[in-house]
Amino acid sequence: MIFKAVGETRPYPDPGYTLADWTQLPPGQVRLAELITTKRILDLDQLLADDSTFFGDLFAHVVKWEGNLYLEDGLHRALRAALQQRQTLHARILDLDATGA
């Protein structure tokens, strides 16, 4: 299995982060096997596009909530990493456990 679990929604409160807020978080590596997705469906155009990060962040967005890591944004990046047989993904991690949200 690529991910820890596949979800449909985010079980955590909306962090209310804008793209500018996310870019203030330093990127780090997360293991794909530790991620829980918040989307079940992927647009193949995003996965296959050469410029899929042109208008967005270069890194996936992950939210840590109640000890779990949820893939908030960047499912196409995570799947691309898996297809390239990588086990980790560079992501910005928002730790809601630490903020007490």
C-alpha positions in Angstrom: 0.0 0.0 0.0 1.3 3.5 -0.9 -0.4 5.4 1.9 -1.3 4.6 5.5 -5.0 5.2 4.5 -7.1 6.8 1.9 -9.7 9.3 3.2 -12.3 11.5 1.6 -12.4 14.5 3.9 -10.2 16.3 6.4 -11.0 15.2 9.9 -9.2 18.2 11.4 -10.4 21.8 11.7 -9.8 24.0 8.7 -6.4 25.5 9.4 -7.3 28.7 7.4 -3.9 28.8 5.9 -3.3 30.7 2.6 -0.6 29.7 0.1 1.5 32.6 1.6 1.1 31.1 5.1 2.1 27.6 3.9 5.3 29.0 2.3 6.4 30.2 5.7 6.7 26.6 6.9 10.0 24.9 6.2 9.8 21.8 4.0 10.8 18.4 5.4 10.6 14.8 4.3 7.6 12.5 5.2 7.2 8.8 4.4 4.4 8.1 2.0 3.4 5.1 4.1 2.7 7.5 7.0 0.3 9.7 5.0 -3.5 9.7 5.1 -5.0 11.3 2.0 -7.9 13.7 2.3 -9.0 13.2 -1.3 -10.0 10.0 -3.1 -10.0 11.3 -6.6 -7.1 12.7 -8.6 -7.3 14.7 -11.8 -4.9 12.9 -14.2 -4.1 16.2 -15.9 -2.5 17.3 -12.7 -0.5 14.1 -12.3 0.8 14.2 -15.8 1.4 17.9 -16.3 5.0 19.1 -16.6 4.0 22.4 -15.0 1.8 21.1 -12.3 3.6 23.3 -9.7 3.7 26.4 -11.9 0.9 28.2 -10.0 1.3 26.5 -6.7 3.8 25.5 -4.1 6.7 23.2 -5.0 6.0 21.1 -1.9 3.0 19.1 -0.7 1.0 20.4 2.3 0.7 18.0 5.2 -1.3 18.6 8.4 -0.4 16.7 11.6 -3.5 16.1 13.7 -3.9 13.8 16.7 -0.7 12.1 15.8 -1.6 11.4 12.2 -0.2 13.0 9.0 -2.9 14.1 6.5 -2.1 15.1 2.9 -3.9 18.4 2.6 -2.6 19.3 -0.8 -0.3 17.5 -3.2 -1.8 14.2 -3.9 -0.5 14.3 -7.5 3.1 15.0 -6.1 2.7 12.0 -3.7 1.6 9.7 -6.5 4.3 10.9 -8.8 6.8 10.1 -6.1 5.3 6.6 -5.6 5.4 6.0 -9.4 9.1 6.9 -9.3 9.5 4.3 -6.5 10.4 6.9 -3.9 9.3 6.2 -0.4 9.5 9.8 0.9 8.0 13.2 -0.2 9.1 16.7 0.5 6.3 18.6 2.2 5.5 21.5 4.4 4.1 20.2 7.7 1.6 22.2 9.8 1.5 20.7 13.2 -1.9 21.3 14.7 -1.0 19.1 17.6 1.6 21.6 18.7 -0.6 24.6 18.2 -3.5 23.1 20.2 -6.0 23.8 17.4 
